[in-house]
Amino acid sequence: MPSPYDDELHLLCLFPHDAALKGLKIRHDASPDMVAAAERLHAKGLTTLPDGGYLTSVGREAAEHSHRLNDLLHVPMAMTGT
């Protein structure tokens, strides 16, 4: 069963690796789940605006971890030795 955290992680992964100068704008026609995830990230102090904006310093750290986790989970099976 999907978790609300899935959408938050997805949004964090949408920020580019060099996200200090790049932000996101969650459009008015985005899915309600994405809008809610953006609002939760803002409420947690990870973004500057409820509809995206820029990552805060804590948000940049969270995005870096999200990117790393995403990379680890998407390693091709041949590389894992299984």
N, C-alpha and C positions, 0 to 999 in steps of 0.2 A: 504494500500500500504506500503510495507516495506521501512524502512528508512535506510540510511547508518549507522545511530547510532545503529541500531539493531545488525549489525555485530561487531561494536566496543564493545557494551555491551557483546555480546557473547564471544568475545576474552577476555575481562576483567574477565568474569566469569570462563574462562578456567584456569586462574592462580590460584594455590592453595591458601587457606586461609593464609598459612605461606609462602607466595611468596617471602619473602626477599631473600631467598637463592635458589629459583627455578625459572627458566625462561621458555620461550616458543620459539620454532623455527618454523616459518611458512615455510613449505617446498615449493620447486619450483613447485610442482604439486598441490598445494592448489588452491581452487577456486579463480578466479580473485577478487571476492568480499572480501574474507578473506585477500588476499595480500594487497588490497587497504585499508582495515580497519587497518591492522597492520601498514601500512605506515602513516595513519592518526594519530594513537595513538602515533607514534614516533614524528610526526610533532608537536603534541600538548604537547610533553614533558612527556608523560606518560610511555614510554618504552625507553630502552637504544639503541635499534637498529631498523632499518626500517622493519626487518623481525622477530621482536619479541624481543628477549633478555630478560632482567630483567625489572621489574617495577622500576620506579624512586620513590622517596618518595611521590610525587603527584599521581603517578600511583598506588601505594599501597593503598592510601586513596580512589582513584576512584574505585579500585577493591573491597575494603571492602564495599563501598556503593553499588556497582553492585551486590555483593553476597547477601547483605541484601535485596535489592529490589527484586532480584530473589526469595529469600526465602519467602518474603511477598506475591509475586504474585502467588506462587505455594502452598499456604496454602490449604489443602483439604477443600471442601465446608462444611463438617460437623463441622469444627472448626470455621467457620466464623459465624455460627448461621443462615445461610440462607438456 
